[in-house]
């Protein structure tokens, strides 16, 4: 699932290929059953375009009505995808160690060859830049044309990436090393430690709240000072995905049974 910060809409996909777009309050907007399965998705903050991986070697761009605009098939396996906040650009990485940056009209404007395959991608909203992380070894930033801006070696594995629109706060779910906090140059500036091994992380656009999901199926809700505000063990119905609202006042949870929950705080 992915949340559109500006449009306040949530895009959800199931492994059986059902794609659903809903309002923040749960009102259904669109549904599509065109795909047999969906491995990954990304939804623009403006809510105008989404990017899907229905097969491991194919990406599909859909519009706000969830209708396909175009698709591209590649040789190899797609590891990560991202779409720019206003939907003008998209990016995807492959297991061959290459990242493609493409415009919404399917024109490739950047191609990046990396030492290791990139597992996580995120666009910034306040400048034309892309953040990329390899599961083993590196965190880097590139222009939309593919020029490297900076690169930092990592001493820990990365299970998930969450980036603020300005890029000043980069959160990494670093498994046994907790949640790592990096600045806009990729330098580590601290960490958040929770009870368990964090595999997923999501942070608010504003510097208010962040959520961590551990391999032990526990969910943690913290502020950026590291103070724990709420925690829960959801082992009976393990969470698969988490997503924090842009203001840090709500948390979306998708579980293994197909249940979608929205938790909110005053």
C-alpha positions in Angstrom: 0.0 0.0 0.0 1.0 3.6 -0.4 -0.6 6.9 0.8 -0.9 10.1 -1.3 0.0 12.9 1.1 -1.6 15.7 -1.0 -4.6 13.8 -2.3 -5.2 11.9 1.0 -5.9 8.7 -0.8 -4.7 5.2 -0.2 -3.8 2.7 -2.9 -3.8 -0.9 -1.9 -2.9 -4.1 -3.8 -3.4 -7.7 -3.0 -1.3 -10.7 -4.1 -4.2 -11.8 -6.2 -4.0 -8.6 -8.2 -6.9 -6.6 -6.9 -6.1 -2.9 -6.9 -8.2 -0.5 -4.7 -8.1 3.2 -4.3 -9.9 4.7 -1.3 -10.2 7.9 0.6 -8.5 8.4 4.0 -11.8 7.6 5.7 -12.2 4.3 3.9 -14.6 5.4 1.1 -13.9 3.4 -2.0 -13.0 5.4 -5.1 -11.8 2.9 -7.7 -11.2 -0.8 -8.0 -9.4 -2.8 -10.7 -9.1 -6.6 -11.2 -7.1 -6.3 -14.3 -3.9 -7.9 -12.9 -3.3 -11.5 -11.8 -0.9 -10.4 -9.1 0.9 -7.3 -7.9 4.3 -7.5 -6.3 5.0 -3.8 -5.7 3.3 -0.4 -6.0 4.0 3.3 -5.6 1.3 6.1 -5.5 2.2 9.7 -6.2 1.5 12.3 -3.5 -0.7 14.2 -5.9 -2.8 11.0 -6.5 -2.6 11.3 -10.3 -0.4 8.3 -11.2 0.6 5.0 -9.7 3.4 2.5 -10.6 2.9 -1.2 -10.4 5.0 -4.4 -10.8 2.4 -7.1 -11.8 5.2 -9.4 -12.9 8.8 -9.4 -11.7 10.0 -8.2 -15.2 7.3 -5.6 -15.9 6.3 -2.1 -14.7 2.9 -0.6 -15.4 1.9 3.1 -15.1 -1.8 3.6 -14.1 -3.8 6.9 -13.9 -6.1 8.1 -11.1 -8.8 5.8 -12.4 -6.4 2.8 -12.1 -6.4 2.4 -15.9 -3.1 1.4 -17.5 -1.3 4.2 -19.4 1.7 2.1 -20.6 3.8 -0.8 -19.6 7.5 -1.8 -20.0 9.0 -5.3 -19.8 12.7 -5.8 -19.1 15.2 -8.6 -19.0 15.8 -9.5 -15.3 13.9 -8.8 -12.1 12.6 -5.5 -10.8 13.7 -4.9 -7.2 12.4 -1.4 -6.3 10.2 1.3 -7.7 9.4 4.9 -6.9 7.2 7.7 -8.3 7.8 11.4 -7.9 5.4 13.4 -5.6 3.7 15.1 -8.5 3.8 12.0 -10.8 6.1 13.5 -13.4 8.9 11.0 -13.1 9.3 7.4 -12.0 12.2 5.1 -11.3 12.8 1.4 -11.0 15.9 -0.8 -10.3 16.8 -4.2 -11.5 18.8 -7.1 -10.2 21.5 -6.4 -12.8 22.5 -3.3 -10.8 20.8 -0.7 -13.0 18.4 2.1 -12.1 16.2 3.6 -14.8 14.6 7.1 -14.4 11.7 7.7 -16.8 9.2 10.5 -17.4 5.5 9.9 -17.2 5.4 9.9 -21.1 7.8 6.9 -21.1 11.0 8.8 -22.0 14.1 7.6 -20.2 16.2 10.5 -19.0 18.6 8.8 -16.6 20.3 5.4 -16.3 22.5 4.6 -13.3 24.8 1.6 -13.0 25.5 0.7 -9.3 28.1 -1.7 -7.7 25.2 -3.5 -6.0 21.6 -3.8 -7.0 19.4 -1.1 -5.5 16.6 -2.4 -3.2 15.0 0.8 -2.1 14.2 4.1 -4.0 12.5 7.4 -3.0 12.1 10.7 -4.8 12.4 14.0 -2.9 9.7 16.6 -3.3 11.6 19.8 -2.7 14.4 19.2 -5.2 14.8 16.9 -8.3 16.7 14.1 -6.7 16.4 10.4 -6.0 17.5 8.5 -2.9 18.7 4.9 -3.4 19.8 2.2 -0.9 21.2 -1.2 -1.5 20.3 -3.9 1.0 24.0 -4.5 1.7 26.4 -1.6 1.6 25.3 1.8 0.3 23.1 4.8 0.5 23.3 7.4 -2.3 21.6 10.3 -4.1 21.3 11.1 -7.8 19.9 13.8 -10.0 17.1 12.9 -12.3 19.6 12.6 -15.1 21.5 9.9 -13.2 24.4 12.0 -11.9 25.6 11.0 -8.4 25.3 13.7 -5.8 26.7 11.7 -2.9 27.3 8.2 -1.7 27.8 6.7 1.7 28.9 3.1 2.7 26.7 1.4 5.2 27.9 -1.1 7.8 24.4 -2.6 8.3 21.8 -4.2 6.1 18.7 -2.2 5.0 15.2 -3.7 5.1 13.3 -0.5 4.4 13.7 3.2 3.6 11.6 6.3 4.4 12.6 9.8 3.3 11.1 13.1 4.1 10.2 15.3 1.2 13.1 17.7 1.9 15.5 14.8 2.3 16.8 16.1 5.7 15.6 12.9 7.4 16.4 9.6 5.9 15.2 6.6 8.0 16.6 3.1 7.5 15.2 -0.1 9.0 18.6 -1.6 9.8 17.5 -4.9 11.4 19.8 -5.6 14.5 21.1 -2.0 14.3 17.6 -0.5 14.9 16.2 2.5 12.9 19.1 4.6 11.6 18.6 8.3 11.1 20.7 10.0 8.3 20.8 13.6 7.1 20.4 14.9 3.6 24.0 14.0 2.8 23.7 10.4 4.0 25.6 11.0 7.2 24.3 9.0 10.2 22.9 11.3 12.9 21.4 8.9 15.4 19.3 5.8 15.8 16.1 4.6 17.4 16.2 1.3 19.2 13.1 -0.8 19.8 12.5 -4.2 21.4 12.9 -6.5 18.4 14.4 -6.4 14.9 12.9 -3.6 12.8 12.3 -4.6 9.1 10.0 -1.8 8.0 9.9 1.9 8.8 7.7 4.9 7.9 8.0 8.5 8.9 5.8 11.5 8.8 6.6 14.2 6.3 6.7 16.7 9.2 9.2 15.9 12.0 6.6 14.5 14.3 6.1 10.7 14.4 7.6 7.5 12.9 6.5 3.9 13.0 8.6 0.7 13.0 7.5 -2.9 12.3 9.7 -5.7 13.6 10.3 -9.2 12.5 8.6 -10.3 15.7 5.3 -8.6 14.4 5.4 -5.8 16.9 4.6 -2.2 15.9 6.1 0.8 17.6 5.0 4.5 17.4 7.7 7.0 18.4 8.5 10.7 18.2 11.7 12.0 16.7 13.2 12.3 20.2 13.0 8.5 20.4 10.2 8.5 23.0 7.8 5.6 22.7 4.2 6.7 22.4 2.5 3.4 21.7 3.3 -0.2 20.9 1.4 -3.4 20.1 2.1 -7.1 19.5 0.1 -8.1 16.4 1.4 -11.7 16.1 -2.1 -13.2 15.8 -2.5 -11.3 12.5 1.0 -10.3 11.4 1.3 -6.9 9.8 2.7 -6.9 6.2 2.9 -3.1 5.6 2.8 0.1 7.5 2.3 3.7 6.4 2.4 6.9 8.4 0.2 9.9 7.4 2.0 13.1 6.4 1.2 14.9 9.6 2.1 12.1 11.9 -1.4 11.8 13.3 -2.4 8.4 11.8 -0.9 5.0 11.0 -2.2 2.6 8.4 -1.6 -1.1 8.9 -2.2 -4.0 6.4 -2.2 -7.5 7.9 -1.7 -11.0 6.6 -5.5 -11.8 6.8 -6.3 -8.9 4.5 -7.4 -6.5 7.2 -6.7 -2.8 6.8 -6.5 -0.7 9.9 -6.2 3.0 10.5 -5.0 4.2 13.9 -5.3 7.9 14.8 -4.0 10.1 17.6 -5.3 13.4 18.7 
